[in-house]
Every structure is written in C-alpha cells, then in structure tokens.
C-alpha cells in the first residue's frame, strides 16, 4: 500500500495532544525524523535523502511548528510574566538573591 500524496491529506484542527493533524503534520513529523537521523550522522531515509533535499523541505517543518506551537494570547501573557520574574532574579546579582531578600526562587 502506498501513502497518498501529502497535498491530498487535508489539515484539520483536532483536540488532544496534537491539535493540528493532516498533511502538514505528516510532513513535519517525517522531516523531524530526517533531522534526527542527519544529526546522528545516519543516512537519511536509508540513503534516499541528501542534505540539500532536507534543507529544501525544512520550510514545511518550520511552517507546521509556527502554527502548531503558537500559544494562545492568554498563554503568552502568563509566559511573559514568568519570564519577567526569571529575568528579575537573574539581574539581581550573585547568589540569586531576589530584591525582596529571599535567597532562592521556585518556578512552577
């Protein structure tokens, strides 16, 4: 059995751990597997994919990740607040002492 062309697999929004399924998801997953093989020094796709071909396809992976991993506005606001606290603690000097006088910070 041969898989259908990626362009014929429609993209759909779904619930669960993977929120966006379809051809873009399949392409991104496959490209990620090739990136892991390339990074490990293994022949990609049993030697059927050369690095220049992988670089050409990388745009599909970046596209999928830009859409699928985009946080909602409320999430970005919360993450920005967390980052502000981390930066404040890093800027407070040696030992991690916060301006409030504590000696350690716990981020949850």
C-alpha positions, 0 to 999 in steps of 0.5 A: 500500500502506498501513502497518498500524496501529502497535498491530498491529506487535508489539515484539520484542527483536532483536540488532544495532544496534537491539535493540528493533524493532516498533511502538514503534520505528516510532513513535519513529523517525517522531516523531524525524523530526517533531522534526527537521523542527519544529526546522528550522522545516519543516512537519511531515509536509508540513503534516499535523502541528501542534505540539500533535499532536507534543507529544501523541505525544512520550510514545511517543518518550520511552517507546521511548528509556527502554527502548531506551537503558537500559544494562545494570547492568554498563554503568552501573557502568563509566559511573559510574566514568568519570564519577567520574574526569571529575568528579575532574579537573574539581574539581581546579582550573585547568589540569586538573591531576589530584591525582596531578600529571599535567597532562592526562587521556585518556578512552577 
